[in-house]
Amino acid sequence: MIPFVNLVAQRNTYRKEFEEIEKNVLESGYFIGGSQVANLEKELSEYIGAHGKQGKNVQTIACGSGTDALTIALMALGLSAGDEVIVPDFTFIAPAECVAFLGGTPRFADIDIQTLQISPVSVEKLITPKTKGIIAVNLFGQCVPFAELRKIAEKHNLWIIEDSAQAFGATQNGRAACTFGDIAITSFYPTKPLGCYGDGGALFTCSETLAEKIRMIANHGSKGHYKHEIIGVNSRLDALQAAILRVKLRHLDEELKVRQQNAAKYDDFFKNWEGVVPQKTAEGNTSTVAQYTLLVQDRDAFIAKLNAAQVPYCIHYPATLHSQKCFAEEDVAAPNATLATRQAISLPVCAFTDVDEIIRRIQTQTKV
Ligand SMILES: *Cc1c(COP(=O)(O)O)cnc(C)c1O
């Protein structure tokens, strides 16, 4: 069976590096924080700095998960009960959930049906006097139209949180992902393009003030030992996860290149298929291809073919956020998001996926 994400093949490929660093951690006696985490933070900042001019002053703060990172970002930006935050309607639940968890109200914006990214036009329509910010999700690995969003944010005095859970390593017009938001976040969930062996996440900011606040919030509101200035949380990355991420970070650029090559093979294969349209990469973007996603008119028939070909797939995402039971908003106009939930389907694309084999298998099922 072809795995959807082949983490076993990845481990086998870098096995020596993993085993050496894992042994170091286990024998060091330092399991939370310590030099592995400090070095990872430094290396992530350097990676961003090396991938675009604007990343030179970025600071990285590791934490327990991407969801924690979003919550901490909202706390650092001072979200209060009753504040409204605009999020895309077609994405993973975390951005909307974190806003609601802190007593805010998520407002759901529609997407562009070609790129599947949040639509700036839709965002602007949702702005009210209560709106405090936008959570821009770089969905499936490419950046949202940040120039347009930033214009809107400046006009209405809003902050932007950049959710790069799927897009660490992407660029837009030569500028690195994780430098566009006032705060950016990523997730190290195992199947993300840069994933560890458990939960993990990080925040990024170029603001010294925000960086200090984020560090305090993630550490029980404390700068030092047992002095608590503000209310915080416990959100830490452990040393073993940091060590694993340091190995994977060294290989990230090669892996992203293979993901992009895999995506190009699929694009080429599907280009003449009727009723099948690959997600468009917007001009100026390079994508991490966290997911290779198609919009398929008759998704059920397509799935039947994949099943017959024994090709795994995932549906990201089967429902709009506004229609989820926990929100159940009725007056949201997001026709593109709704269409995407009916037509989107993702195929295996990681750097250890044999896309030629997958294409061969699908071809066998489509010959009459
Ligand atoms: C995975 C993901 C998150 C949450 O990250 P976790 O580490 O699983 O908490 C947030 N936003 C998006 C867009 C994601 O894909």
The ligand as an SDF file (V2000), in Angstrom:
LIG
                    3D

 15 15  0  0  0  0  0  0  0  0999 V2000
   -1.9400   21.8180   11.0520 C   0  0  0  0  0  0  0  0  0  0  0  0
   -2.5000   23.1780   11.0390 C   0  0  0  0  0  0  0  0  0  0  0  0
   -2.6530   23.9310   12.2190 C   0  0  0  0  0  0  0  0  0  0  0  0
   -2.4760   23.3680   13.5780 C   0  0  0  0  0  0  0  0  0  0  0  0
   -1.2470   22.8310   13.8870 O   0  0  0  0  0  0  0  0  0  0  0  0
   -1.1080   21.7130   15.0440 P   0  0  0  0  0  0  0  0  0  0  0  0
    0.3670   21.6120   15.2130 O   0  0  0  0  0  0  0  0  0  0  0  0
   -1.7410   20.4700   14.5440 O   0  0  0  0  0  0  0  0  0  0  0  0
   -1.7720   22.2380   16.2520 O   0  0  0  0  0  0  0  0  0  0  0  0
   -3.0780   25.2450   12.1170 C   0  0  0  0  0  0  0  0  0  0  0  0
   -3.3690   25.7840   10.9210 N   0  0  0  0  0  0  0  0  0  0  0  0
   -3.2620   25.0920    9.7710 C   0  0  0  0  0  0  0  0  0  0  0  0
   -3.5940   25.7480    8.4790 C   0  0  0  0  0  0  0  0  0  0  0  0
   -2.8420   23.7640    9.7890 C   0  0  0  0  0  0  0  0  0  0  0  0
   -2.7590   23.0770    8.6440 O   0  0  0  0  0  0  0  0  0  0  0  0
  1  2  1  0
  2  3  1  0
  2 14  2  0
  3  4  1  0
  3 10  2  0
  4  5  1  0
  5  6  1  0
  6  7  2  0
  6  8  1  0
  6  9  1  0
 10 11  1  0
 11 12  2  0
 12 13  1  0
 12 14  1  0
 14 15  1  0
M  END
$$$$
